[in-house]
Amino acid sequence: MQRSSGHISTVREHQKKGCQAIGRSRGGLTTKIHASCDALGNPTGLHLTPGQAHDLEGFDELSSDLKDQEFFIADKAYDADARVRDELKAKGITAVIPSKKNRKVEHGYDKDLYKSRHLIENFFAKLKQYRAIATRYDKLGNVFLGAIHLAASVIWLN
């Protein structure tokens, strides 16, 4: 009895530190996979956050990999001046991000170029074909991220 209660407290400590990248949301325990892709739809960066985390937390981690790129194509969740648009402008990257509905000053974007955002959606569709990824078999975040890297490398090779 003593050992099992000690084990449970250790697990709770790991959950507090966020090493498992599991978060509670309305749908239950979830994990968010953040990815960046090149112009061909091949993954270039992957990061995990708990399910309740905002998409900008993934951008903060993956933005350091933005080098020698002309465009950054993303959805409305990345419409943030200070965290995204200003950083991209400082790096000389054109932001192709539609403005949110509640924005007072709308930013223009290239709608034809935005159509190529389907490449990242196609990558996630291919990634979800792996049952262990779609249902998250692994408990630890680093093991789950390793499985994602393995599946992403198979996707890249096909």
C-alpha positions in Angstrom: 0.0 0.0 0.0 2.8 2.4 0.9 4.7 1.8 -2.4 1.7 2.4 -4.7 0.8 5.7 -3.0 4.4 6.9 -3.5 4.2 5.9 -7.1 1.1 7.9 -7.7 2.6 11.0 -6.2 5.6 10.6 -8.5 3.3 10.4 -11.5 1.4 13.5 -10.3 4.7 15.4 -10.0 5.5 14.4 -13.6 2.1 15.6 -14.8 2.7 19.0 -13.0 6.1 19.4 -14.7 4.5 18.8 -18.1 7.0 16.1 -19.2 4.1 13.9 -20.4 2.5 16.7 -22.5 -1.0 15.6 -21.4 -3.5 18.3 -20.8 -7.1 18.3 -19.7 -9.7 19.9 -22.0 -13.4 19.4 -22.6 -12.7 16.3 -24.6 -10.7 14.7 -21.8 -6.9 14.2 -21.7 -5.3 15.4 -24.9 -2.0 16.3 -26.4 -1.4 18.8 -29.2 1.2 18.1 -31.9 2.7 21.2 -33.4 4.5 20.7 -36.8 6.2 22.8 -39.4 6.5 21.6 -43.0 8.6 22.7 -46.1 7.1 23.6 -49.5 6.7 19.9 -50.4 4.7 19.0 -47.2 7.6 17.2 -45.5 7.9 17.8 -41.8 10.8 20.0 -40.6 9.9 20.4 -37.0 7.7 18.7 -34.3 6.8 19.8 -30.8 4.3 18.6 -28.2 2.2 20.6 -25.7 -0.7 19.7 -23.4 -4.1 19.8 -25.1 -5.2 23.1 -23.4 -2.1 25.0 -24.6 -2.5 27.6 -27.3 -1.0 27.2 -30.7 1.4 30.1 -30.1 3.3 28.0 -27.6 4.2 25.6 -30.4 5.2 28.6 -32.6 7.6 29.8 -29.9 9.4 26.4 -29.9 9.4 26.0 -33.7 10.2 29.6 -34.7 13.9 29.1 -34.0 14.0 26.8 -37.0 12.7 29.4 -39.4 15.7 30.2 -41.6 16.0 31.1 -45.3 12.3 31.1 -45.8 10.3 33.5 -47.8 6.8 32.8 -46.5 5.2 31.6 -43.3 1.7 30.2 -44.0 -0.5 29.5 -40.9 -4.1 29.7 -39.9 -5.9 32.3 -37.8 -4.7 31.0 -34.5 -1.3 32.5 -35.3 -2.6 36.0 -35.9 -0.6 37.7 -33.1 1.3 40.9 -33.7 3.9 40.7 -31.0 4.6 37.0 -30.9 4.3 36.1 -34.6 4.1 38.9 -37.1 6.8 41.1 -35.5 9.2 38.2 -35.2 8.6 37.1 -38.8 9.1 40.7 -40.0 12.4 41.0 -38.2 13.6 37.8 -39.9 12.4 39.1 -43.3 9.7 36.4 -43.7 6.3 37.3 -45.2 3.4 36.3 -43.0 0.5 34.6 -44.9 -1.9 34.5 -42.0 -5.6 35.6 -42.3 -6.8 38.0 -39.6 -9.2 36.9 -36.9 -12.7 38.1 -37.0 -12.4 40.2 -33.8 -9.3 42.1 -35.1 -9.9 45.8 -35.5 -7.1 46.4 -38.1 -7.1 43.5 -40.6 -3.8 42.4 -42.2 -3.9 41.5 -45.9 -2.6 38.1 -47.1 -2.1 36.3 -50.4 -5.1 34.1 -50.8 -3.6 32.0 -53.6 -0.5 31.3 -51.5 -2.6 30.5 -48.5 -4.2 27.6 -50.5 -0.9 25.7 -50.1 -1.6 25.4 -46.3 -3.3 22.1 -47.2 0.2 20.5 -47.2 0.4 20.6 -43.4 -3.1 19.3 -43.1 -2.2 16.5 -45.4 0.8 15.7 -43.2 -1.5 15.4 -40.1 -3.9 13.2 -42.1 -1.1 10.9 -42.9 0.2 11.0 -39.4 -3.2 10.0 -38.0 -3.2 6.8 -40.1 -0.7 5.4 -37.5 -3.0 4.1 -34.8 -0.4 4.5 -32.1 -0.1 8.2 -32.9 -3.9 8.8 -33.3 -4.7 7.2 -30.0 -1.5 8.0 -28.1 -0.3 4.6 -26.9 2.8 6.1 -25.1 2.5 7.7 -21.7 5.7 9.7 -21.6 5.9 12.7 -23.9 9.4 12.0 -25.1 8.5 8.5 -26.1 5.4 9.7 -27.9 7.4 12.4 -29.7 9.9 9.7 -30.7 7.0 7.7 -32.2 5.9 10.8 -34.1 9.4 11.3 -35.4 9.5 7.7 -36.6 6.1 8.0 -38.4 7.1 11.4 -39.8 10.3 9.9 -41.3 8.3 7.1 -42.9 5.9 9.7 -44.3 8.9 11.7 -45.6 10.4 8.6 -47.3 7.1 7.8 -49.1 
